[in-house]
Amino acid sequence: MKYDALLVVSFGGPESNEEVIPFLENVLRGKNVPRERMLAVAEHYYHFGGKSPINHQNRELISALQTELDQNGPRLPIYWGNRNWNPLLVDTMLQMKQDGVRHALAFVTSAYSSYSGCRQYRENIATAQAQVGPGVPEVDKLRVFYNHPGFIEPMVERVRTALSDLPDHARDRARVVYTAHSIPFSMAQTCNYVKQLEEVCRLVSEALGRSGDRLVFQSRSGPPTQPWLVPDVLDYLRDIKQQDLAAGVVVAPIGFISDHMEVLYDLDTEAKQLCVELQLPMVRAGTVGAHSRFVRMIRELIEERINETPVRIAVGALGPSHDVCPLDCCPAPQRPAAAGRP
């Protein structure tokens, strides 16, 4: 076997109030986001004591995955590096070099194709490799997994559970509102992000025997002049109430694999409060997290890459994604110039 480690690559998040601003400065470095917007987002973190849930959930996932690999193989040590906060990717790559790792697979905690969800992570890995220098491990990224049954089946289970948790009077005429992180329209035009999201929504709803459910977006952060994907979840919830489209809603964060701050604040806080005001019963479906089927999926993706005759599993019409991204895959969006600059 040519691989001797697995590298889990994620977004990262602060774990105290003191870490919030440095973390957000890392996230927004080089982006045209006004400081007042950054400070507004910081308040979301302060609302939860400055602690994002993402690091804790990554620790749970890694622990479950290490057990899965130890019991069923392949026996690979797991390393963890983040894009924006500790443990930072460059520090992890340095540790891997010191441990003698030569060739690792990378599992990125993003299910979909886009610049920020795929290519940017590959660029982050390359930057970390360059910073560590000679002797740094080679790293091959595992494919995106949005239509793998190991992702779809847990999401079906999560949405089914949420539907059952709605009040009796709302359940028969409920609507599932699938949410994903909005991205700039210019980014969406150069990747299959929306197409893949729509396929996942279709697969989950079909498995539940449902129709009429909707994909919406959340958590946009760009300047008002820059078009981002819509409709926004809050606007759509208002439409549901105004047009009497449903007696209750399940909000399912299909674009996330764990409860990021965007899920806790934008859905569990803002969307929930809006639904209380609208008198629209709402239950938020869980993310896949460390679901046993999802953990097994990661092992199956690893086995795909190490087997000489791999079985590449996918459900639905789109088929499995490529293993190696083309050079022109998911290019960076064209960012608008800041005011006063050409």
C-alpha positions as CSV (number, residue, x, y, z in Angstrom):
1,M,0.0,0.0,0.0
2,K,1.5,3.3,-1.0
3,Y,-0.3,5.4,1.6
4,D,0.9,5.6,5.1
5,A,-1.5,8.1,6.8
6,L,-4.8,9.9,6.5
7,L,-5.0,13.6,6.8
8,V,-8.4,15.1,7.9
9,V,-8.6,18.7,6.6
10,S,-11.3,21.0,7.9
11,F,-12.2,24.7,8.2
12,G,-11.3,25.2,11.9
13,G,-12.9,27.4,14.5
14,P,-12.2,29.3,17.7
15,E,-12.6,27.8,21.1
16,S,-12.6,31.0,23.3
17,N,-13.6,34.6,23.0
18,E,-10.0,35.6,22.7
19,E,-9.6,33.4,19.6
20,V,-12.6,34.8,17.7
21,I,-11.1,37.9,16.0
22,P,-7.7,36.2,15.0
23,F,-9.7,33.3,13.6
24,L,-12.0,35.6,11.6
25,E,-9.0,37.6,10.3
26,N,-7.6,34.3,9.0
27,V,-10.9,33.4,7.3
28,L,-11.3,36.8,5.7
29,R,-7.7,37.6,4.8
30,G,-7.5,38.8,1.2
31,K,-11.3,39.0,0.9
32,N,-13.3,42.2,0.3
33,V,-15.3,42.0,3.5
34,P,-15.8,45.2,5.5
35,R,-14.5,45.0,9.1
36,E,-17.9,45.9,10.5
37,R,-19.2,42.7,8.9
38,M,-16.5,40.7,10.5
39,L,-17.3,42.3,13.9
40,A,-21.0,41.4,13.4
41,V,-20.1,37.8,12.7
42,A,-17.8,37.8,15.8
43,E,-21.0,38.5,17.9
44,H,-22.4,35.2,16.6
45,Y,-19.4,33.4,18.2
46,Y,-19.6,35.5,21.4
47,H,-23.2,34.4,21.7
48,F,-21.8,30.9,22.3
49,G,-18.9,31.9,24.5
50,G,-16.5,32.2,21.6
51,K,-16.5,28.4,21.0
52,S,-17.4,27.0,17.6
53,P,-18.6,23.4,17.8
54,I,-16.6,22.3,14.7
55,N,-13.4,21.3,16.5
56,H,-15.2,19.2,19.0
57,Q,-17.2,17.5,16.3
58,N,-14.0,16.9,14.3
59,R,-12.4,15.2,17.3
60,E,-15.5,13.0,17.6
61,L,-15.3,12.1,13.9
62,I,-11.6,11.4,14.0
63,S,-12.0,9.2,17.1
64,A,-14.8,7.2,15.5
65,L,-12.8,6.9,12.3
66,Q,-9.6,5.7,14.0
67,T,-11.6,3.0,15.7
68,E,-13.2,2.0,12.3
69,L,-9.8,1.8,10.6
70,D,-8.2,-0.1,13.5
71,Q,-11.0,-2.7,13.5
72,N,-11.5,-3.0,9.7
73,G,-8.5,-1.6,8.1
74,P,-6.6,-0.1,6.4
75,R,-4.6,0.6,9.5
76,L,-3.6,4.3,9.0
77,P,-2.7,6.9,11.6
78,I,-5.0,9.9,11.3
79,Y,-3.6,13.5,11.3
80,W,-5.8,16.6,11.5
81,G,-5.1,20.1,10.1
82,N,-7.4,23.1,9.6
83,R,-7.5,25.9,7.1
84,N,-8.1,28.8,9.5
85,W,-7.3,27.8,13.1
86,N,-5.5,25.3,15.4
87,P,-4.4,22.7,14.6
88,L,-3.2,24.6,11.5
89,L,-2.5,22.6,8.4
90,V,1.1,23.7,8.1
91,D,1.9,22.6,11.7
92,T,0.2,19.2,11.0
93,M,2.2,18.7,7.8
94,L,5.4,19.5,9.7
95,Q,4.5,16.9,12.3
96,M,3.8,14.4,9.6
97,K,7.2,15.0,8.1
98,Q,8.9,14.5,11.4
99,D,6.9,11.3,11.9
100,G,8.2,10.0,8.6
101,V,4.9,10.1,6.7
102,R,5.7,9.9,3.0
103,H,2.3,9.7,1.2
104,A,-1.0,10.5,2.7
105,L,-4.6,10.6,1.7
106,A,-6.7,13.6,2.6
107,F,-10.3,13.6,3.6
108,V,-11.8,17.1,3.4
109,T,-14.9,17.8,5.5
110,S,-16.8,19.3,2.5
111,A,-19.1,17.1,0.5
112,Y,-19.5,19.3,-2.6
113,S,-17.5,20.8,-5.4
114,S,-16.8,24.5,-5.4
115,Y,-13.7,26.8,-5.1
116,S,-14.1,27.2,-1.3
117,G,-15.3,23.6,-0.7
118,C,-12.7,21.8,-2.8
119,R,-10.0,23.6,-4.8
120,Q,-9.1,26.1,-2.0
121,Y,-8.5,23.1,0.3
122,R,-6.1,21.6,-2.3
123,E,-4.4,25.0,-2.5
124,N,-4.1,25.1,1.3
125,I,-2.4,21.7,1.3
126,A,0.0,22.9,-1.4
127,T,0.8,26.1,0.5
128,A,1.5,24.1,3.6
129,Q,3.7,21.7,1.7
130,A,5.7,24.6,0.3
131,Q,6.1,26.1,3.8
132,V,7.3,22.8,5.3
133,G,9.8,22.3,2.4
134,P,11.8,19.2,1.4
135,G,10.6,15.9,2.9
136,V,7.0,17.0,3.3
137,P,4.5,14.2,2.5
138,E,2.7,13.9,-0.8
139,V,-1.0,14.3,-0.3
140,D,-3.8,13.0,-2.5
141,K,-7.3,14.3,-1.8
142,L,-10.3,11.8,-1.7
143,R,-13.2,12.6,-4.0
144,V,-16.2,14.6,-3.0
145,F,-18.9,12.4,-1.6
146,Y,-22.2,14.3,-1.8
147,N,-24.0,11.3,-3.6
148,H,-22.3,8.5,-1.7
149,P,-24.8,6.3,0.2
150,G,-22.8,6.9,3.3
151,F,-23.8,10.5,3.2
152,I,-27.3,10.2,1.8
153,E,-28.5,7.4,4.1
154,P,-27.7,9.3,7.4
155,M,-29.3,12.4,6.0
156,V,-32.4,10.5,5.2
157,E,-32.4,9.2,8.8
158,R,-31.8,12.7,10.2
159,V,-34.7,14.3,8.2
160,R,-37.1,11.5,9.0
161,T,-36.4,11.9,12.7
162,A,-36.9,15.7,12.5
163,L,-40.2,15.2,10.6
164,S,-41.4,12.8,13.4
165,D,-40.5,15.5,16.0
166,L,-42.9,18.1,14.5
167,P,-46.2,18.6,16.3
168,D,-49.0,16.2,15.1
169,H,-51.0,19.1,13.5
170,A,-48.0,20.2,11.5
171,R,-46.5,16.9,10.3
172,D,-49.0,16.0,7.5
173,R,-48.5,19.3,5.8
174,A,-44.8,19.9,6.5
175,R,-42.2,21.1,4.1
176,V,-38.5,20.2,4.3
177,V,-36.3,23.2,3.7
178,Y,-32.8,22.1,2.7
179,T,-30.1,24.7,3.4
180,A,-26.5,25.1,2.2
181,H,-24.0,27.9,2.6
182,S,-24.5,30.6,0.0
183,I,-21.6,31.4,-2.3
184,P,-21.0,34.2,-4.8
185,F,-22.9,33.7,-8.0
186,S,-19.6,34.0,-9.9
187,M,-18.2,31.0,-8.0
188,A,-21.4,29.0,-8.5
189,Q,-21.1,29.5,-12.3
190,T,-17.8,27.8,-12.5
191,C,-18.6,24.6,-10.5
192,N,-21.3,22.0,-9.9
193,Y,-22.1,23.1,-6.4
194,V,-25.8,23.9,-7.0
195,K,-26.3,20.8,-9.3
196,Q,-24.8,18.5,-6.6
197,L,-26.9,20.1,-3.9
198,E,-30.1,19.8,-5.9
199,E,-29.3,16.1,-6.5
200,V,-28.8,15.4,-2.8
201,C,-32.1,17.2,-1.9
202,R,-33.9,15.1,-4.6
203,L,-32.3,11.8,-3.3
204,V,-33.2,12.5,0.3
205,S,-36.8,13.6,-0.5
206,E,-37.4,10.6,-2.8
207,A,-36.1,8.2,-0.2
208,L,-38.7,9.7,2.2
209,G,-41.5,9.5,-0.4
210,R,-41.7,13.3,-0.6
211,S,-42.0,16.0,-3.2
212,G,-42.2,19.8,-3.2
213,D,-39.3,20.4,-0.8
214,R,-36.9,23.2,-1.6
215,L,-33.2,24.1,-1.6
216,V,-32.4,27.5,-0.1
217,F,-29.2,29.2,1.1
218,Q,-27.8,30.7,4.3
219,S,-24.9,32.6,5.8
220,R,-23.9,34.9,2.9
221,S,-21.0,37.2,3.9
222,G,-20.1,39.2,0.8
223,P,-20.8,42.9,0.1
224,P,-24.4,43.8,-0.9
225,T,-23.3,44.7,-4.4
226,Q,-22.0,41.1,-5.1
227,P,-24.7,38.6,-6.2
228,W,-24.8,35.5,-4.0
229,L,-27.0,32.4,-4.3
230,V,-30.6,32.9,-3.2
231,P,-33.3,32.5,-1.8
232,D,-32.1,33.1,1.7
233,V,-33.6,30.7,4.3
234,L,-35.2,33.5,6.3
235,D,-36.9,35.0,3.2
236,Y,-38.2,31.6,2.2
237,L,-39.6,30.9,5.7
238,R,-41.5,34.2,5.5
239,D,-42.8,33.1,2.1
240,I,-44.0,29.8,3.5
241,K,-46.0,31.5,6.1
242,Q,-47.3,34.3,3.9
243,Q,-48.4,31.9,1.1
244,D,-49.5,29.2,3.6
245,L,-47.3,26.6,1.8
246,A,-46.9,24.4,4.9
247,A,-48.1,23.9,8.5
248,G,-44.6,23.3,9.7
249,V,-41.0,23.0,8.5
250,V,-38.0,20.8,8.9
251,V,-34.8,22.8,8.2
252,A,-32.2,20.4,7.0
253,P,-28.6,21.8,6.7
254,I,-27.7,19.5,3.8
255,G,-24.7,21.5,2.8
256,F,-22.9,20.9,6.2
257,I,-21.5,17.6,7.6
258,S,-21.4,19.0,11.2
259,D,-23.0,21.7,13.3
260,H,-20.8,24.6,12.3
261,M,-21.4,28.1,13.8
262,E,-23.5,28.9,10.8
263,V,-25.9,26.1,11.7
264,L,-26.0,27.0,15.4
265,Y,-26.5,30.7,14.9
266,D,-28.2,31.1,11.5
267,L,-30.6,28.2,11.9
268,D,-30.9,27.3,15.6
269,T,-31.0,30.9,16.7
270,E,-32.1,33.2,13.8
271,A,-34.3,30.9,11.8
272,K,-35.8,29.4,15.0
273,Q,-36.6,32.8,16.4
274,L,-38.2,33.8,13.1
275,C,-40.4,30.7,13.1
276,V,-41.5,31.5,16.6
277,E,-42.6,35.0,15.5
278,L,-44.3,33.5,12.5
279,Q,-46.0,30.8,14.6
280,L,-44.6,28.3,12.2
281,P,-43.5,25.0,13.9
282,M,-39.9,24.3,13.0
283,V,-37.5,21.4,13.8
284,R,-33.9,21.5,12.6
285,A,-32.6,18.2,11.3
286,G,-29.2,17.0,12.5
287,T,-26.1,16.8,10.4
288,V,-24.3,13.5,9.7
289,G,-21.6,14.2,12.3
290,A,-20.0,11.0,13.4
291,H,-22.9,8.7,12.3
292,S,-21.6,5.2,11.9
293,R,-22.6,4.9,8.2
294,F,-20.8,8.2,7.5
295,V,-17.6,7.0,9.3
296,R,-17.8,3.7,7.3
297,M,-18.1,5.8,4.1
298,I,-14.8,7.4,4.8
299,R,-13.2,4.0,5.1
300,E,-14.8,3.0,1.8
301,L,-13.4,6.1,0.1
302,I,-10.0,5.2,1.3
303,E,-10.4,1.6,0.1
304,E,-11.4,2.9,-3.4
305,R,-8.0,4.6,-3.7
306,I,-5.8,1.8,-2.5
307,N,-7.5,-1.0,-4.4
308,E,-6.2,-1.9,-7.8
309,T,-9.8,-2.6,-9.0
310,P,-11.8,-0.1,-7.0
311,V,-15.6,-0.2,-6.6
312,R,-16.6,3.5,-6.8
313,I,-20.0,3.8,-5.1
314,A,-22.6,6.6,-5.8
315,V,-26.3,6.8,-6.0
316,G,-28.5,8.9,-8.3
317,A,-27.9,10.1,-11.8
318,L,-24.6,12.0,-11.6
319,G,-22.3,9.1,-10.7
320,P,-19.1,9.2,-8.7
321,S,-16.9,12.3,-8.9
322,H,-13.4,12.2,-10.3
323,D,-10.5,11.2,-8.1
324,V,-8.0,13.8,-9.4
325,C,-9.4,17.3,-10.1
326,P,-8.6,18.8,-13.5
327,L,-6.2,21.8,-13.4
328,D,-9.1,24.1,-14.3
329,C,-11.6,22.6,-11.8
330,C,-13.6,25.0,-9.7
331,P,-11.6,28.2,-10.3
332,A,-11.6,31.1,-7.8
333,P,-14.4,33.6,-8.3
334,Q,-13.6,37.1,-9.6
335,R,-13.8,39.3,-6.5
336,P,-15.1,42.8,-6.9
337,A,-12.6,45.6,-6.2
338,A,-12.9,47.4,-2.9
339,A,-14.3,50.9,-3.0
340,G,-11.7,53.5,-4.1
341,R,-9.5,50.8,-5.7
342,P,-9.3,49.9,-9.5
